[in-house]
Amino acid sequence: HPIAEMTARCEAVKSQLFAAALLVARGSKDAEIQARMARLVAFRAALKNADDNIQLHGGIGVTDEFDAHYLIK
């Protein structure tokens, strides 16, 4: 289930990004707020997905042999 949740977060980011891009292309007055929301959704998803990635990989997620811990820093 954690991997499915990670995928769902990525899809939410993609949907928000496409909506923001469409509004920017149309010159909508809401384009700026939607672009900011896309950035916020992407940041939160990236942070949570990086944390879940480390948890799924167990101890190797925070070793120098595996780069997952760099994503969270």
C-alpha positions in Angstrom: 0.0 0.0 0.0 2.7 2.6 0.6 3.9 2.4 -3.0 0.3 2.8 -4.2 0.0 5.9 -2.0 3.3 7.2 -3.4 1.9 6.8 -6.9 -1.4 8.5 -5.9 0.6 11.5 -4.6 2.5 11.7 -7.9 -0.7 11.6 -9.9 -2.2 14.4 -7.7 0.9 16.5 -8.4 0.6 15.9 -12.1 -3.1 16.8 -12.2 -2.4 20.0 -10.2 0.5 20.9 -12.5 -1.6 20.4 -15.7 -4.4 22.5 -14.3 -2.0 25.3 -13.4 -0.3 25.1 -16.8 -3.7 25.3 -18.6 -4.6 28.4 -16.6 -1.3 30.0 -17.3 -1.7 29.3 -21.0 -5.1 30.9 -20.9 -3.9 33.9 -19.0 -6.4 33.3 -16.2 -6.3 35.5 -13.1 -6.1 32.4 -11.0 -3.0 31.1 -12.7 -0.6 32.4 -10.1 -2.4 30.8 -7.2 -2.8 27.5 -9.0 0.9 27.5 -9.9 1.8 28.1 -6.2 -0.5 25.3 -5.2 1.1 23.0 -7.7 4.5 23.9 -6.2 3.2 23.2 -2.6 1.5 19.9 -3.6 4.7 18.8 -5.4 6.9 19.7 -2.4 4.8 17.9 0.1 4.5 14.8 -2.2 8.2 14.7 -2.8 9.0 15.0 0.9 6.6 12.3 1.9 7.6 10.0 -1.0 11.3 10.4 -0.1 10.5 9.5 3.5 8.4 6.5 2.5 11.2 5.4 0.2 13.6 5.3 3.0 11.2 3.4 5.2 10.5 0.9 2.5 14.2 0.2 2.0 14.8 -0.2 5.7 18.3 0.4 7.1 19.9 0.7 3.6 17.8 3.8 3.0 20.1 5.9 5.2 23.4 4.5 4.3 26.0 6.0 2.0 25.6 3.1 -0.4 22.0 4.1 -1.3 21.2 7.7 -2.3 17.6 7.8 -0.8 18.7 9.8 2.2 19.9 12.6 -0.1 16.4 13.2 -1.3 15.1 14.0 2.2 18.0 16.3 3.0 
